[in-house]
Amino acid sequence: MTGKETYAEEKNQMKENKKKNLMNFLFLIVIFVLTVYMVFKGEDIHSIIAVIRTADIRYLILGIVCVVFFMIGESVVIFYMMRTLGEKVRMSHCALYSFVGFFFSCITPSATGGQPMQIYYMKKDKLDIPVSTLVLMLVTITYKAVLVLIGGLLFFFGRDFLAGYLGDYMWVFYLGLGLNVFCVTLMLVLVFAPGLAKWIMVRGLKLMEHFRLLKKRAKRLEKLEESMDQYHETAAFLAGHKRVILNVFLITVVQRLILFTVTYWVYCALGLRGTGIGTITVLQSVISVSVDMLPLPGGMGISETLYLIMFVPVFGEILLPSMLLSRGISYYGQVLISAAMTCVAQLTIGRKEIQEENRLC
């Protein structure tokens, strides 16, 4: 493929991505407006702002630092996995892949937009696509497995504790936990049972061709089988390196817990004491377990609802200001930071290669 053809292909891909991103953005705006209306309906805005102004900025900055460390944590995992699989990659670019992933995950339903965009930028860096896909899948598996672990422990040992905070909304927690368990199981089959996964995907492709949902193309089937064979080779390698998976899981545990502590730093910023960091972190993790797989960007709407239900005993009369600060840092702050770094990724990743190819044409 010539440099011009490569550039044209990337340009078409960019157009498709822009259309999807526009639709996701519009959906995000609609959900945001509805959420703002739901949260502020009948509330005294001036008193809320007055409380927020009393917050200790030092603790709020600490919360922002936690958000940044949370996002950087994924880049450490990507770098570690890529190097383990023999891919030459720069840590700075791994950080950009992470920021891109978080930005598009935050603005798309069920966080579905993150990985495709990460793979797009990895492709621009000339990284092997099947390997990149597998690494990101393992990142997602461990990311969600941590939620399943937390949710599972609470399900078996902390249901009475949860019922005291969630009340009639316990079903949301059960739904979120069930969806995460299903998702993790499905991805484990794809990665660690590639023979079964290959049979399912090939069979599915043939059925789609049989019912004329796709045109019959021998190259498509051949490409799919080659891709799945590469999954098998990489998964087999990882199966022999269980320590790598364990290390990735431990890094992810720390990464997730760091983000869940943001609400505690907001608690401290508002001058409150009495409830420990453990309790607040667990409550915040319950919200994440409950909303992670729901088809809403960043769990918007339901996250705020659960927060306003669960944290009543913790924040009392300043519940709403605390929610605005907590969500403002952990979600909206994450969106703004990752959006800025996504712009950096767009301006830097793959630019030199495209310029060199154009010179050769």
N, C-alpha and C positions, 0 to 999 in steps of 0.2 A: 504494500500500500504506500502511495507517495505521500509526501508531506501535505500537499494540497487536499488529497482525499481524507487524510487523517484530520486535518483542520475542519473540513466540511462536515465530517461525521460528528466531531465535537460540537460544532456550531448547531447542528440539528438537535443533538442531545440537549444542548443548553436551552434551545427554544422550547422543547418538550418540558424540561424542568421548570422553566419560567411559567408556563401555563399551569402546571401542577401547583407551583408555589403560590401563584396568584389566587387560585381557588382555596388553597389552605389558609392563605392570609385573610381572605374574605370571611371564611368560616371562623377563623380565630377572632376577628373583629366582632362578629355577631355574638359569639359566646362571651367575649369580654364585656360587651355592652349589657348583655343579659345578666352577667355576674355582678357587674357594678350596680345595676338597678336593684338586684336582689339584696345585695349587701347593704346599700346605703338608704334603701327605702325607709322613710320615717325616722332616720337618724339625724342627730345634730352634728353637722360637719365641723362646725367651729370648735366644739368641745373635743372632737376626735383629734383635730389638728393640734389643739392645745396640749393634749396628752402626749402626742408624738413628739412635740417640741421639747418635752421634758426628758426624753430618752438620752441616756449616756452614749455619746457618739463612739466612744472607745469600744464598747461591746458590739455596736452595730458594725463597726469596721472589722471586728473579729468574726462576725457572722459572714461578711463579704469574703474574707480570707478563706473561711471554711468552704464557701461555694467554689472559689477558684481552685482550692486543693481537691475538691470533689471532682471537678472536671479534669484537672491535671492527672488525677489518679488513673483515669482510663487510658491516658496517653502512656503512662508507665507500663500498663498491662499490654497495650498494643506493641510498644517497643520491645518489651521482653519476649512476647510471643513471636513477633516477626524475626528477631535475632535467633531465637531457638529454632525456627524453621529455616534458617539460612538466608533470609531476605535482608538485603542491605537497605537500611532506612535510617533517616535522621530523627533524633529525638524531637527536634523543633517541629518537624513535619508531623510526627505522631501527635504532638500537642494540637496542631492545627486540625488534624483529622478528628480529634476528640471534640474540639470546639464546634466544628461543622456538624458533627453528629448530634451534639446536645442542642444546637440551635434548631435544626430541622425536626428533631424529636419533640422539642417544646411546642412547635407550632403545627404539628400534624396529629391527627387522631390516632390514639394508641401508640404514639411515638413511632409510626411506620416510616417516616421520611428520613430518619437519621442515617441508617445503614446504606441505603442506595446512594445518598450523596457522599458518604465517606468512601464508598467503593469508586465513585466517579473521580474523586480527587486522588485516590490511590492509583487508579488507572493512569491519570495524568503524570504520576510519579514513576510510571513504568513498573509497578509492582505486579506480581502474578495474581490475577483475579481470583482463581479458585482458592489460593492460599489466603488472600486478603478476606474473601468471603468467609472462610472457615474461622479465621482469627476473630472476625467481628461476631460470628455466630457464637463462638466460645465466650467472648466478652458478654454477649447478651445472656447466654445460659447462666454464667456465674453471677451476672448482675441480678437476674431474676431468681436464681437459686438462693441468694442471700435473703431476698424477700420471702421466699418459700420457707427457708429455715426459721426466720423470725416469726412468720405467720404460723408455722407448724408448732413451734414452741409455745406460742401464745394460745393456740387452739387446744393443745393438750394440757398445758399447765396454768394458763392465765385467763380462762374464759370468764370466771367470776370477776376478775380485775377489769376485763374489757367491758363486761356487761354494765359495770358501774359507771363507765364513761360513755359508752355508745348507746345503751338502752335499746330502744326499738330499732336502731340502725345496725344491729349486729349482722343482719342479713347482707349488708354492703361488704362487711369484712369477709364473710363466708364466700360471697360471690367473687371478690377480688382474689382471695387465696386460691379458690378453685380454678379460676382462669389462669393464674400464674403457674399452678401445678400442671395444667394441661399444656401450656405453652412450653414449659421446660421439658416435659416428657416428649413432646413432638420434636423439639430440636435435638434432644439426646438421641432419638431414633435416627434422625438425619445424619448426625455426626458420627455416632459410635455404632450404628447398625447400617452402614452405607449400602450393604447388599440389599437389605429390605427397602431402604430409601430409594435406591436405584430402580428396583422393580416397581415400586409405587409410582415414581415419576415417569418412567418409560411407559408403564401401562396407562397412566393418566394422559400422556401425550398422544398415545395411539387412539384412546377413546375420543379425545378432542378432535383428532383428524377424522375418525370414523363418523362422528356426528357433524363434520364439516365446520367445526368451530375454528379450526386451523387448516390451512392448505397442507397437503402432504409434501414434505420435503425431507429427502434422505439426509441432507447435511444437518438439519436441525436435530434429528435423532442421534446422528453420529457425534455432533458437538455435545449433546446432553450426556451421552455415555462417556465421552472423554472427560468431561467435567466431573462426573460422578466418580470415575476412576481416580482422578486426582484427589477427590475428597477421601476416598478409601486409603490412598497412600499416606496422606497427611494425618488422617485420623489414626491410622495404624502406628504412625510415628509417635503421636501424642499418647496413645494407649501405653506405649513403652516408657513414657516419661511422666508418670503419675505425680512426681514431685512438682513438675511444672504446673499441672492443673491445681494442685494444692496451694502453691504459691500465689497463683492467679486468684484463687478463691479467697485467700487470706487478705490479699491486697484489696480486693473488692469489698470485703467485710469492713475494713477500715475506711475505704472510700465512702461507702454508704452511710456509715455511722457518723462520719464527719459532717455530712449534709444534714442529718437528722438532729444534730446539736444546735442548729441555727436558732430554733425556737427557744432553746434554753438561754442563748446569749441575748435574745430579745427580752426574755423574762428578767435577766439581770439588768439590761439597759433601762428597763422601766422601774428599777429600784425594788423589785420584789424578791423575797427570800422565803424559804420554807419548803418548797418542793425541789427535790433533788434532780440532778442532771439525768440520772437513770430513768426516772419516771417520765420526764418530759420527752426524752429521746425515744423511749418506747412508744409513747402516744403518737409522736410524729411518724414513727415507722409504721404504725397501724394505718395511718392515713395513706401512706405510700403503698402499702400492701393492698389496700382497698381500691385505690383509684388507678393503679399503674396500667392495668389492661383495659380500662374503660375507653370507649371511642370518643374521648374529649381531649383536646390539646392541653397537655400538662395537667390533666384531671381538673381543668378549670370548671368552677361551679360546684361540683361535688366536693372538691378539696376544701373549699371555703365553708361549705355547709357542715362537713364533718368537724372541721376545726372549731366552728362556733358551737357545736354540740359537745365535743369532747373536752375542750379546755375551759369550760365554765368554772369548774372547781379550782382551776389553777390561776386564772387571770381575773375572775370576778367581774367587776364593773368596767375594767379597761380591756375587756375581751376583744372588742372590735379593733381598737388601735393596735393591739398586739398582733392580731391576725394580719392587718395591713403591713406591719413591719416584717413579720415572719415570711409571708408570701411574697412581699415586695423584694426581700433579699433572696430567698431560696428559689423562687421561680422567675419573677420579672427581672431581677438582677442577673440571673443566669441567662435569660434571653438576651439582655442588652450586651453583656460581656461576650457571649458566644457569637452574637450577631457582628460585633466589631471584629472579632478574630476570624469570622467567616469571610469578611471583606478582605482581610489580610491574606487568607488562603487563596481567594480568587485572584488577587494581584500577584502572588508569588509562585504558587505551585504550578509547575508545568510550563511556565512562561518561556524559560530559556530553551527548553526542548522544541517548542513550537517555532520560536524564532530561528533556531538552527536548522530545522527542517525546511522552513520557508526560504532560507538562504541557499539551500542545496537545490531547490526546484528551479 
